[in-house]
Amino acid sequence: MNNQLLPERTVYLVSDGTGITVETFSNAVLSQFDQVRFKEIHLPFICSIEKAKEAVIKINNTANETGYPPIIFSTLVNIDIMNLLKTANCIFIDLFGTFINHIEQAIGHKSNNSIGRSHMVSDSEKYRNRIDAINFSLSHDDGQFVNQLNKADVILIGVSRCGKTPTSLYLAMQYAIKAANFPLTPDDFERNTLPATIVPFKSKLFGLSILPERLSEVRNERRPNSKYATLEQCRYEVSESEKMMRREGISWLSTTTKSIEEISTTVLQEIGLSRTLA
């Protein structure tokens, strides 16, 4: 069915902080309903009664305009603000309360009910580690800086435009993983060897590949009608890179049908890195 023909429901993502947590959770839940289009409206930093009253007005207006009560995903922790939101014409889903109440009963301790506690990291070691990892990945993108590769947690290799850069940055931003990435080029295939720069760090290498047809599409967006983007060239480079990775015993996967999240999870598992959130 054409996506434009699907029925639409409005979803409000309400948080007393940035809204990252509520967005992540709601996306996971709503992805299970492919017969409905969801229009998401973000309401971050709802941390006062005044802001909550404004939110109620918006939600009620939406209900009147659409004829349906909006779905509210909430990570609010202030009880007064939450109760005020519940007075709106909506379907209210309390993400934190659903789990926190059960945990309180199980362990015999009350929660802190602190606003934005999951993101209070501006002065923490985790936050500094994440910033360091992002800077490292940016400076070691596409083999542009080869010093300090010994400090890399993982080095992604593969042909140009196969997904190395976005995967590196995702690993850095989400997990504080220092991920460098290094291109495999036709010169490497002619020499039939890995680039000398990364040979000493073979245990840190993980390969990315991609279907030649998809690679050609991506490259044509960057350099249309070039030899670099031809299907023939893409087939050659992908074939040679996969041969090299198999010959060198380097774990690899195809990124063609996988999300950045799936790719990153596989990298962490294969290299044996910690999945601790940054």
Secondary structure, DSSP 8 states (H G I E B T S, - for coil): --GGGS-EEEEEEE-SS-SHHHHHHHHHHHTT-TTSEEEEEEE----SHHHHHHHHHHHHHHHHHHSS--EEEE----HHHHHHHHTSSSEEEEHHHHHHHHHHHHHT------TTGGG--TTSHHHHHHHHHHHHHHHTGGGS--TTGGG-SEEEEESTTSSHHHHHHHHHHHH---EEEEE--HHHHHHTS--GGGGGGGGGEEEEE--HHHHHHHHHHHSTT-GGG-HHHHHHHHHHHHHHHHHHT--EEE-TT--HHHHHHHHHHHHT------
